[in-house]
Amino acid sequence: MIKKKLCLLGPLGVGKTSLIRRYVLHVYSEEYLCTVGVKVDKKTVRLANGMDVVLMIWDMEGQGDIGAFAETYLRGLSGYFLVADGTRPTTLSTALSIGTAMREMFPAARSSLLFNKADLGDAWALPDDAAVSFLSTGNPVFRTSALDGRGVEDAFLDIAGRMASGSDG
């Protein structure tokens, strides 16, 4: 069994905490909880090859700039999710900016971009080509919904497998 640190990064209100609660506890709450600092959850994942991976999932407070907590909270990570709200296009540019900084600081870390709130189809505001620049990094993009669980399990299983197969510790 191996342990991997996974961080969720993105601006305030994109659903990082809700995604973690959906994945770890299989619950969703309408109540908004603003994360202050960091909260850590743990979940063991069994990969398709039978390997067990213990994910230490770090829920980071919403910020547009990771510089404020990079040294303290991000050290030792194996992977990260960049989370954007599909109903608020400005959150995508913030997430992509964070991603650029993360690739410079942690080039071996695995990453994925999550377009959250996919259940809000009528309010969806991201264009179909919104992920093109991120896809050019060779990392996947998932449409997720913390409300109905859409894409959540797939995103976590994918990154767990990529972190476990990597040589990034």
C-alpha positions as CSV (number, residue, x, y, z in Angstrom):
1,M,0.0,0.0,0.0
2,I,1.3,3.4,-0.9
3,K,0.3,6.9,0.3
4,K,-0.1,9.9,-2.0
5,K,-0.9,13.5,-1.2
6,L,-3.5,15.1,-3.5
7,C,-4.4,18.8,-3.2
8,L,-7.5,20.6,-4.5
9,L,-6.7,24.1,-5.7
10,G,-8.9,26.9,-7.1
11,P,-10.7,30.1,-6.3
12,L,-13.2,30.5,-3.6
13,G,-16.6,28.9,-4.1
14,V,-15.8,26.5,-7.0
15,G,-16.8,23.4,-4.9
16,K,-13.5,21.9,-3.7
17,T,-14.9,21.0,-0.3
18,S,-18.1,19.6,-1.8
19,L,-16.2,17.4,-4.3
20,I,-14.1,15.9,-1.5
21,R,-17.2,15.3,0.6
22,R,-18.9,13.7,-2.3
23,Y,-15.9,11.4,-3.0
24,V,-14.9,10.5,0.6
25,L,-18.3,10.5,2.4
26,H,-20.7,10.1,-0.6
27,V,-22.7,13.1,0.6
28,Y,-23.6,16.6,-0.6
29,S,-24.8,19.5,1.4
30,E,-26.3,22.8,0.2
31,E,-24.7,24.5,3.2
32,Y,-21.7,26.5,2.0
33,L,-18.6,25.9,4.1
34,C,-15.7,28.2,3.4
35,T,-12.4,26.4,4.1
36,V,-9.9,28.4,6.1
37,G,-6.3,27.2,5.7
38,V,-6.5,23.5,4.9
39,K,-8.5,20.4,5.8
40,V,-7.2,16.9,5.2
41,D,-9.3,13.8,4.5
42,K,-8.1,10.3,3.8
43,K,-9.5,7.6,1.5
44,T,-8.1,4.2,0.4
45,V,-8.6,3.5,-3.3
46,R,-8.2,0.1,-5.0
47,L,-6.9,0.5,-8.5
48,A,-7.8,-1.7,-11.4
49,N,-4.5,-3.5,-11.0
50,G,-5.4,-4.4,-7.4
51,M,-3.0,-1.9,-5.8
52,D,-4.3,0.0,-2.8
53,V,-3.5,3.7,-2.7
54,V,-4.1,5.8,0.4
55,L,-5.1,9.3,-0.8
56,M,-4.3,12.1,1.6
57,I,-6.7,14.7,0.2
58,W,-5.8,18.3,1.1
59,D,-8.7,20.7,0.8
60,M,-7.0,24.1,0.3
61,E,-8.7,27.4,1.0
62,G,-9.9,29.2,-2.1
63,Q,-7.2,31.5,-3.5
64,G,-6.2,33.0,-6.7
65,D,-2.5,32.9,-5.9
66,I,-0.9,29.9,-4.4
67,G,2.3,31.7,-3.4
68,A,0.9,32.4,0.1
69,F,0.8,28.8,1.1
70,A,2.9,27.0,-1.4
71,E,5.9,26.2,0.9
72,T,3.8,25.1,3.9
73,Y,0.9,23.2,2.5
74,L,2.0,21.9,-0.9
75,R,5.3,20.3,0.0
76,G,5.3,16.5,-0.7
77,L,2.3,16.5,-3.1
78,S,2.1,13.8,-5.8
79,G,-0.9,15.4,-7.6
80,Y,-3.4,18.1,-7.7
81,F,-6.8,19.1,-9.0
82,L,-7.4,22.5,-10.4
83,V,-11.1,23.3,-9.9
84,A,-13.1,25.8,-11.8
85,D,-16.9,26.5,-11.6
86,G,-18.5,25.9,-15.0
87,T,-21.1,28.6,-14.3
88,R,-18.4,31.3,-13.6
89,P,-15.8,31.6,-16.4
90,T,-13.5,33.9,-14.4
91,T,-12.8,30.9,-12.1
92,L,-11.2,29.1,-15.1
93,S,-8.6,31.8,-15.8
94,T,-7.7,31.7,-12.1
95,A,-7.4,27.9,-12.0
96,L,-5.3,28.0,-15.2
97,S,-3.0,30.6,-13.7
98,I,-2.6,28.4,-10.6
99,G,-1.8,25.5,-12.9
100,T,1.0,27.4,-14.6
101,A,2.6,28.2,-11.2
102,M,2.1,24.6,-10.1
103,R,3.8,23.1,-13.2
104,E,6.8,25.4,-12.5
105,M,7.1,24.4,-8.8
106,F,6.1,20.8,-9.1
107,P,6.9,19.6,-12.6
108,A,6.6,15.9,-11.7
109,A,3.2,16.1,-10.0
110,R,0.1,14.7,-11.8
111,S,-2.8,17.1,-12.4
112,S,-6.3,17.3,-13.7
113,L,-8.7,20.2,-14.4
114,L,-12.2,19.8,-13.0
115,F,-15.0,21.8,-14.4
116,N,-17.4,21.5,-11.5
117,K,-21.1,22.1,-11.2
118,A,-21.9,20.1,-14.4
119,D,-25.4,19.6,-13.0
120,L,-26.2,23.2,-13.6
121,G,-26.5,22.8,-17.4
122,D,-28.8,25.8,-17.9
123,A,-26.3,28.1,-16.1
124,W,-23.2,26.6,-17.8
125,A,-21.1,29.4,-19.0
126,L,-17.8,27.8,-20.2
127,P,-17.3,27.5,-24.0
128,D,-16.7,24.0,-25.5
129,D,-13.1,24.8,-26.1
130,A,-12.4,26.2,-22.6
131,A,-10.0,23.4,-21.8
132,V,-7.8,23.5,-24.9
133,S,-4.9,25.3,-23.2
134,F,-4.9,22.8,-20.3
135,L,-5.2,19.8,-22.5
136,S,-2.0,20.8,-24.3
137,T,-0.2,20.0,-21.0
138,G,-1.2,16.3,-21.6
139,N,-3.4,16.2,-18.5
140,P,-7.1,15.3,-18.5
141,V,-10.1,17.4,-17.9
142,F,-13.3,16.2,-16.2
143,R,-16.8,17.6,-15.9
144,T,-17.9,17.0,-12.4
145,S,-20.8,17.6,-10.1
146,A,-20.5,17.4,-6.4
147,L,-24.3,17.5,-6.2
148,D,-25.1,14.3,-8.3
149,G,-21.6,12.7,-8.3
150,R,-21.1,13.0,-12.0
151,G,-17.4,12.5,-13.0
152,V,-16.2,12.6,-9.4
153,E,-15.2,9.0,-8.9
154,D,-13.6,8.9,-12.4
155,A,-11.5,11.9,-11.7
156,F,-10.2,10.7,-8.4
157,L,-9.5,7.1,-9.7
158,D,-7.7,8.5,-12.7
159,I,-5.3,10.7,-10.7
160,A,-4.8,8.0,-8.1
161,G,-3.6,5.7,-10.8
162,R,-1.4,8.2,-12.4
163,M,0.2,9.2,-9.1
164,A,0.7,5.5,-8.2
165,S,2.4,4.7,-11.5
166,G,4.6,7.8,-11.4
167,S,8.1,8.2,-10.0
168,D,7.2,11.3,-8.1
169,G,7.3,9.8,-4.7
